[in-house]
Amino acid sequence: MRKALLAAMFLFPGVSRADVLWGLGLRTSAQAIRSFDTGDRTALAGGGLQLRVRFGATWGLEIAVEDLRGNAADGAYRRESCPMTVTGSYHFDLGAVDFYLLAGIGGTKDEVSYVDAKGMTIEEDVRETHVHLGVGVERLFGPIGLAAELRGVAMWRKDADTTMPYAAVPAKAGGAELNLIGTYYF
């Protein structure tokens, strides 16, 4: 199925990106994050909404809001992250396929619950800042765009100076994010 979708993306012509100004989309996201202090890993997945604006054929701006969730240790550790990101993009419009570079910055609200050594459930609310650098490819089918992005993500807590090394949300972390996006352009 994936091979057929990729083949269809490249075989059927699309519309020029220079004609498109606004886009509203749905996205799925998966993050693999590693603490810079301890090496602990966290996997988060979810989705969100985005609004895109294209300024001519090469420049773009995107605002995205997501809800990402993950758990570990058979549910003893649960994390819900709600990032909001503003991303700028530079596009290499190659006709039917649009390749682009992107850079973004934003904030994340994390809600974490875990069971401590005494069996008590602890809940924490944490605020983080994050930056993204990445690449993307999009194929248009009339006003519908299908895209895939790979982003490198770095994030740090607002209270990183006072965070303990084995905190539920690490002081500094980084990793990769994969997005699959469907956008309606108008």
N, C-alpha and C positions, 0 to 999 in steps of 0.2 A: 504494500500500500504506500509506504514512504517513497519507494523508488518511482512509483507511478505519479505521485504528487509532485516530486521534484522534476520529473520529465515533463509533466504538463506545465509547470511553472516556466520552463525555458522554451517550450515549443510554441506556445500561443502568445501572440503579441499583446502588449499592454498599452495604456495611454501614457502620454508624456507627463513626468512629474512636475514640469514647469506650470502646467495648467491647474494643479491642485493647490489649494490654500489651507484648508482646515480638515482635520481628521479626528474622529472619535473611535476609540478602540477598546477591545478586551484583550487582556494578556494573561498568560500563565507564566509562572516564574518558579525556578528552583535554585536555591543557593546552597553552596557547600562552603562553610566558614570554619576557619581554624584560628584559635587563640594564638597570638604572637608570644604570650608569656609561657603557656603550659603545653601548647600543641593540641589541646582538646579540640575535637571536631563537633560541629553542629550542622545538621541538614534541615533546611526549611523549604517548604513548598506551598504554593497558593496561587492567587491571581489578583487582578485588579483592573482598574480603568485608566485610560490615558486620553489626553487631548494633545493633538499635534498641530503645529502651524508650520507651513513652508514659506520661506521668504525667497521666491524665485526658484531656480533649479538647483542651487547648491546648499543653501543654509536652512536649517530647521530648528525648531524649539519644541520640547515635549514636557508636559507635566503629567506625572503618573502617581497614583495612589494604589497601594497594594495591601493585602492581608496575607502574611506568610506564617505557617505554623509548623512545628516540629516537636517530637518527643523522643526520649531515650530511656533506657533502663526500664522497659516494660511500662512506660507511662509515669514513672516516678519523677521524671523531669519533663516539663512541658514549657514551650516557649511560643508566644504569639508576638510577631513583629508587624508593625504597621508603618512601613516607610513611605515617605512622600519625597519625590525626586524631581528636580528640574534639570533637563538634559538638553544640551546643544548638540547639533549634528552637522556634519559636512558631507554632502552627497556626491557620489560619482555616478551620475545617471547614465547608464549604458543601454538605454532603450527599454527593453522589456524588464530588465533586472536593474535594481538600484542598490549599489553597495554604499555603505556609509560608515564614517568614524563618529564616535560619540564620546562626550564627556559630561558628567553630571555631578550634582551635589544635592544633598538633602538631609532630612532629619528622620529619625526612627523612634517610635514609642514601643518599647518592649514590655510585655507582661510575662513574668516567669513564675512558675510554681514548681516546687520540688519537695521531696521528702528528705528530711535531715537524718542524721545518725540515730536520733531518739525516736524516729517515726512520726515526727510532727511535720505538717505541711506548712511550708514557708512560701509567701508570695512577695514578689518584688516588682516595682515599676522602675524602669530605667529609660533614660533618654540618650540617644546616640546621634552622632553626626557621621555621614558616610559620603564617600566620593566614588565615582564609577568612571572607568575608561574602557572602551570596547569597540567592537565592530558589529555591523549588521548587514543583512541582505533582505530586500523586499521585492516581491513580484506583484504587479497589479493585474487584476481581472476586472476591467471596467472600473467602477468606483471602490472596489474591495481590494485591499492590500493584505497579503500574507507575508509575515516577516519572521526572521529568526535573528536573535542577538546573542552574543557572548560578551559578557562584561567582567572585568576584574573589579573587585569591590574591596575597599578599605574602610573600616569603621572604628570609631573610638567613642567611649562613654564621655558624657559631659563631666562626670566626676572621676575621670581616669587617674588623677593624682592620688586619690584616696582609696582606690579600689583594691581589694585583696586579690592575690594572685589566682586563687581558685574560685572566684566569684561566678555566679550562675550566668551572668553576661560579662565576658572578659573586658578588661580595660581597653585593649586594642586587639582587633581581629581583622582578618582579610580572607579572601577566597574568590570564588567564581560564581557567576550567576548566568543562567540560561533563560531566555525569554522567547516564547512563541506568541505571536501577536496577530490579531485580526483587526483591521482598521477600515472603517467606512469613511471615504473622503467626499467632501462636499464643497 
